Amino acid sequence: ELSPDIVFCFQDCLDQAAAMDERVKRGEKLPPFAGIPLSVKESSAVAGTDKTWGYAAAVGFKSTVDSPYVSQLKELGAIPFVKTNVPLSLITFTCGNSVYGWTENPHKKGRTPGGSSGGEGALIGAGGSILGIGSDVGGSIRMPAHYSGIAGVKAS
């Protein structure tokens, strides 16, 4: 069963992709990330979606605006299509919570993909996304990237 949020997010993605197709037909110059699907860590603000950090009490409180980096990537043509799982409060080396359940390593069931960007690492490692946004203070991108067999970049 799909939640309405997922369906609406998917419809929004299709609408954005159709708009890019129309720009191509008109011969317009496209931005550098035109049409590239983008996965986004659940703790990041994407307008119209929950940002719970794994807390059940935060379910249903929709972001009204995009975070600055999501907004910038959209301006560059990227299309956010999914938000990925995080551990509660983003402070463990596993990736699960009571809102979305547990995320497993894409290469070894029963193992962790790491945290707190473990949902990103698992999705990209499984081939479900080609570009994702996480965050890293204490290894939260680097460890999931390592555990999931992908490249991760900690921006300065």
N, C-alpha and C positions, 0 to 999 in steps of 0.2 A: 504494500500500500504506500502510495506517495503522499507526502504532506502537501498542502496547498502552497507552502512556501517554496518547495522544490519545483512544483509545476510552474509557479509564477516566475521563479528565477530562470527556469529553462525557457519559458516563452520570451522573457526579456532578452536572453541570449540569442534566440532565433531572430528577434526583431532587430537587434544590433547587427547581426550577421547579414540580414537582408538589406539593412541600410548601407553596409559596406559594399555589398553587391551592386546596389544602385549607383554608388559613387564610381565604381569600376566602369559600369555601363556608360556613365557620363564622361568618362575619361579624366576624372579628377585625380590629382596626386593623393595617394594614400599615406597615412602616418606610418612610421616604421614598424609598429607592432600590429598592423591592421589585421583583424580577424583572429589573432592568436588567442586561444583559450587560456585563461588564467585561473588557477586555484588560489584561494585566499585563506589564511589561517583564521579560525573561528573568532579569535579575539580581536580581529580587525574590523573596523566599521565599514560595512557595505550597505548603502541606503536600502531600506526595506527588509533587512534581515536581522535576526537576533545576534547579539554579541554577549554571550553568557559567561564566558571563561569557565564553562562547565558547571555553573551554579543553576540549579533547577529554579530558584526564585527569580532568576533573570529571564526565563523563557517568556516570550511574548512582548518584550520591550524592544521594538524595532529601532534600528539606527535610522535617523532621518537624513543623514548626509554620509558621504563616503569619507574615509580617512584620506589625508592628503596624498599618500602614496598610491592608494587605489584610484583616486581621482586623476592623478598624473598619468598612471598607466592606461586608464580609460582614454584620456586625451591623446595618448600615443597609439590608440587603436586596439589595445588588449580588451578582451571580453571576459570579465569574471563569470565563471559558470558554476562554482561550487565553493563552499566553505568547509574547511577540514578540521578534524577533531583535535582537541587539546586536553591535557590533564587539568583537573580542578585547580584553579588559581595559577596555572602555568608553572608550577614549581616542583615537578617531579621528573624522574627520568623514564617514566612510563607514559602511556597516552590513553587515558580513559576517564570517564566521569559518569554520573548518574543520568545525565541528559542524553548523551549520544552513545553510551556504551564504551567498549574497549576496542582500540585499534591494535591489530597485530602486525608483526613484521611481514612485509610482502614476500619474503623469501623463506621464512621459517615460521609456520603456524605455531602459536604458543609462546613466541618470543616477542619482545617489545620492539617497536620502531624507534624508541627513544622519546624524549619530550623536550621542550614543550611544543615544538613544531613537528611532532611525530606523525600527525595526520598528513601533513605536507610530504614528509619523507616517504611514508607508506604509499600514498597515492601516486607520487611521481615514480617511486621505485617499482610500482606495479604497472607502470605505463599508462596510468589514468589521466595524467596531465603532463604537459611538456614544460610548463612554467608555473612556478608558485611563489607565493609571498609568505614568509615566516618572520620571526623575530628572534634575536639572539642576544642574551645578556651573559649567561653562563654556559654556553654550548648548545643552546636550544635549536640552532640550525645545524651546527657542525656535527653533533652526535647523531641526530636522525639521518642526516645525509650519509654519514659513515655506516650506520647500522643498515641502511636501506640500499646501499650501493650506488649512490648518486653524488653529484657535485652540489655543494652548498656554498654560499658566499655570505660572510658576515660583513655587512657594510660598516664603514667607519663613520 
